[in-house]
Amino acid sequence: MADYATTAELKADVPDSPLFDPADESYDVVLGKMITAASRLIDKYVGGFENCFYPSTDTATRYFDGNGEDALWIDPLLSLTSLAVSESGGRAASDYTTWTLNTDFYTYPYNATPYERLLVDNDAGSKGTFGTTRKGVKIVGVWGYALTPPADVKQACKIQAMRWFMRAKQGYQDAGVNANLGEMIYAQELDPDVKMLLAPYRLHNAVTGW
């Protein structure tokens, strides 16, 4: 699993702190654990999957329920390999019909990634809707918001990790250490300004089967 910031990047944001000293690695392990925890909590908050801001570049198959409409919300998609729809209502491999991009359907937004929706071409295409079959839409592609974390996501990760670190040092109740297990324990909630940074990335209510 990938982190959305590094300890070096976090320490560089606080140059008046002893943490900024490159030779002082006293807290690097703890900071690294907090960065990882913040990264995964960001994934959960936006409603995505793990590493959605640092995804694998391998293609993967995901299924969606047909909604009976000519527009279908999907998970963030960086590149599309193929789309197939169950036009017969079955879910056997032979029941899925491959649709042609820019003839049967379009990706949306038209001029940017990640793609958020698929739109049936009702003018030139022969398809009406995405059907109503559960798990009736099969999409193959590279999934995620971006190949590298956007600047505001990276900043949100650093802010949250540093606030956890400072709370832990001050003995706050919403962060602590299990000395027996060597684990950091966090309140599973993001700070309000971190949520504001992440607000544009929150997912719509897409139904997936991954």
C-alpha positions as CSV (number, residue, x, y, z in Angstrom):
1,M,0.0,0.0,0.0
2,A,1.2,3.5,-0.9
3,D,1.4,6.5,1.3
4,Y,0.3,9.9,0.1
5,A,3.3,11.8,1.7
6,T,6.7,11.0,3.0
7,T,8.3,11.7,6.4
8,A,10.8,14.0,4.6
9,E,7.9,16.0,3.1
10,L,6.1,16.2,6.4
11,K,9.2,17.4,8.2
12,A,10.0,20.0,5.6
13,D,6.7,21.7,6.4
14,V,7.9,22.5,10.0
15,P,11.4,23.9,9.5
16,D,11.3,25.5,13.0
17,S,10.9,22.1,14.6
18,P,13.6,19.6,15.6
19,L,11.8,17.2,13.2
20,F,13.2,19.2,10.3
21,D,16.8,18.1,11.1
22,P,17.6,15.4,8.4
23,A,20.0,13.8,10.9
24,D,17.4,13.4,13.5
25,E,15.4,10.3,12.7
26,S,14.0,9.7,16.2
27,Y,10.4,10.0,15.2
28,D,10.6,8.8,11.6
29,V,9.0,5.4,12.4
30,V,6.1,6.9,14.3
31,L,5.6,9.6,11.7
32,G,5.6,6.9,8.9
33,K,2.9,5.0,10.7
34,M,0.8,8.1,11.1
35,I,1.2,9.0,7.4
36,T,0.1,5.5,6.4
37,A,-2.9,5.7,8.8
38,A,-3.8,9.1,7.4
39,S,-3.5,7.8,3.8
40,R,-5.9,4.9,4.4
41,L,-8.3,7.1,6.3
42,I,-8.4,9.5,3.4
43,D,-9.2,6.5,1.1
44,K,-12.2,5.7,3.4
45,Y,-13.4,9.3,3.7
46,V,-13.6,9.9,-0.1
47,G,-15.4,6.6,-0.4
48,G,-12.7,5.1,-2.6
49,F,-10.6,2.0,-2.5
50,E,-7.1,1.6,-1.0
51,N,-4.4,3.5,-2.9
52,C,-7.0,5.3,-5.0
53,F,-4.6,8.3,-5.2
54,Y,-1.6,6.1,-5.9
55,P,-3.1,3.2,-7.9
56,S,-1.6,0.3,-9.7
57,T,-1.1,0.8,-13.4
58,D,-2.3,-2.7,-14.1
59,T,-5.8,-3.1,-15.6
60,A,-8.5,-4.6,-13.4
61,T,-12.1,-5.7,-14.0
62,R,-15.0,-4.2,-12.0
63,Y,-18.7,-4.8,-12.2
64,F,-21.6,-2.4,-11.8
65,D,-25.3,-2.8,-11.5
66,G,-27.3,-1.6,-14.5
67,N,-29.5,1.3,-13.5
68,G,-31.9,1.3,-16.4
69,E,-30.7,4.8,-17.5
70,D,-28.5,6.2,-20.2
71,A,-25.9,7.5,-17.7
72,L,-24.0,5.4,-15.2
73,W,-21.8,6.6,-12.3
74,I,-18.6,4.5,-11.9
75,D,-15.6,4.5,-9.7
76,P,-12.8,6.9,-10.7
77,L,-11.3,5.5,-13.9
78,L,-7.9,6.7,-15.3
79,S,-8.0,4.7,-18.6
80,L,-10.6,2.5,-20.2
81,T,-9.7,-0.8,-21.9
82,S,-13.2,-2.2,-22.5
83,L,-16.9,-1.9,-21.6
84,A,-19.3,-4.9,-21.9
85,V,-23.0,-4.9,-20.9
86,S,-25.3,-7.8,-20.3
87,E,-28.0,-7.0,-22.8
88,S,-29.8,-10.4,-22.3
89,G,-30.0,-10.2,-18.5
90,G,-27.6,-13.0,-17.8
91,R,-24.2,-13.0,-16.1
92,A,-22.4,-15.7,-18.0
93,A,-19.3,-14.6,-20.0
94,S,-21.3,-15.0,-23.3
95,D,-24.1,-12.7,-22.1
96,Y,-21.9,-9.6,-22.1
97,T,-21.8,-7.6,-25.3
98,T,-18.8,-5.3,-25.9
99,W,-19.7,-1.7,-26.6
100,T,-17.7,0.6,-28.8
101,L,-16.3,3.8,-27.3
102,N,-17.5,7.0,-29.1
103,T,-20.1,5.0,-31.0
104,D,-22.2,3.3,-28.4
105,F,-21.1,5.3,-25.4
106,Y,-18.9,8.2,-24.1
107,T,-16.7,8.6,-21.1
108,Y,-17.3,11.7,-19.0
109,P,-15.8,14.2,-18.4
110,Y,-15.0,14.3,-22.1
111,N,-11.7,16.1,-21.8
112,A,-10.2,15.0,-18.5
113,T,-9.5,12.1,-16.2
114,P,-10.5,10.4,-14.0
115,Y,-13.7,9.4,-15.8
116,E,-16.7,9.5,-13.5
117,R,-19.6,8.5,-15.7
118,L,-20.4,6.5,-18.8
119,L,-23.0,8.0,-21.2
120,V,-25.0,6.1,-23.8
121,D,-24.8,7.8,-27.3
122,N,-28.5,8.0,-28.0
123,D,-28.0,9.9,-31.2
124,A,-25.7,7.7,-33.3
125,G,-25.5,4.5,-31.2
126,S,-27.9,1.6,-31.1
127,K,-27.9,1.2,-27.3
128,G,-30.7,2.6,-25.1
129,T,-29.7,2.2,-21.5
130,F,-27.2,0.2,-19.4
131,G,-30.0,-2.3,-18.6
132,T,-31.2,-3.3,-15.2
133,T,-29.1,-6.5,-14.6
134,R,-27.2,-6.6,-11.3
135,K,-23.5,-6.9,-12.1
136,G,-24.6,-6.3,-15.6
137,V,-21.9,-3.8,-16.6
138,K,-18.3,-5.0,-16.9
139,I,-15.5,-2.5,-17.1
140,V,-11.8,-3.2,-17.6
141,G,-9.3,-0.4,-17.1
142,V,-6.9,1.3,-14.7
143,W,-8.8,2.6,-11.7
144,G,-8.0,5.6,-9.5
145,Y,-8.0,9.3,-9.2
146,A,-4.5,10.0,-10.4
147,L,-1.2,8.1,-10.9
148,T,0.4,10.3,-8.2
149,P,-1.4,12.1,-5.3
150,P,-2.7,15.6,-6.1
151,A,-1.1,18.4,-4.1
152,D,-4.2,19.0,-1.9
153,V,-4.4,15.3,-1.1
154,K,-0.7,15.2,-0.2
155,Q,-1.2,18.3,2.0
156,A,-4.3,16.8,3.7
157,C,-2.2,13.7,4.5
158,K,0.6,15.7,6.0
159,I,-1.7,17.9,8.1
160,Q,-3.6,15.0,9.6
161,A,-0.4,13.0,10.3
162,M,1.3,16.0,12.0
163,R,-1.8,16.8,14.1
164,W,-2.0,13.2,15.3
165,F,1.7,13.4,16.2
166,M,1.4,16.6,18.2
167,R,-1.7,15.2,20.0
168,A,0.1,12.1,20.9
169,K,3.1,14.1,22.3
170,Q,0.7,16.1,24.4
171,G,-1.2,13.1,25.7
172,Y,-4.5,14.0,24.0
173,Q,-7.3,11.5,24.5
174,D,-7.9,11.0,20.8
175,A,-4.4,9.6,20.1
176,G,-2.3,7.1,22.1
177,V,0.1,4.3,22.2
178,N,-0.3,0.6,23.1
179,A,3.1,0.0,24.7
180,N,2.6,-3.7,24.9
181,L,1.9,-4.1,21.1
182,G,4.0,-1.2,19.9
183,E,0.9,0.2,18.1
184,M,-0.3,3.8,17.5
185,I,-4.0,4.2,18.2
186,Y,-5.9,7.0,16.5
187,A,-9.4,8.5,16.6
188,Q,-10.8,7.5,13.3
189,E,-11.9,10.9,12.2
190,L,-10.3,13.6,10.0
191,D,-9.9,17.2,11.0
192,P,-12.5,19.6,9.5
193,D,-10.0,21.6,7.4
194,V,-8.6,18.3,6.1
195,K,-12.1,17.3,5.1
196,M,-12.4,20.6,3.2
197,L,-9.3,19.8,1.2
198,L,-10.7,16.3,0.3
199,A,-14.3,17.4,-0.4
200,P,-13.9,17.6,-4.2
201,Y,-12.8,13.9,-4.3
202,R,-15.7,12.3,-2.5
203,L,-17.4,9.7,-4.5
204,H,-21.0,9.6,-5.8
205,N,-23.1,6.7,-4.9
206,A,-21.8,4.3,-7.4
207,V,-22.7,0.6,-6.9
208,T,-19.7,-1.6,-7.4
209,G,-18.8,-5.3,-7.1
210,W,-15.0,-5.1,-6.7
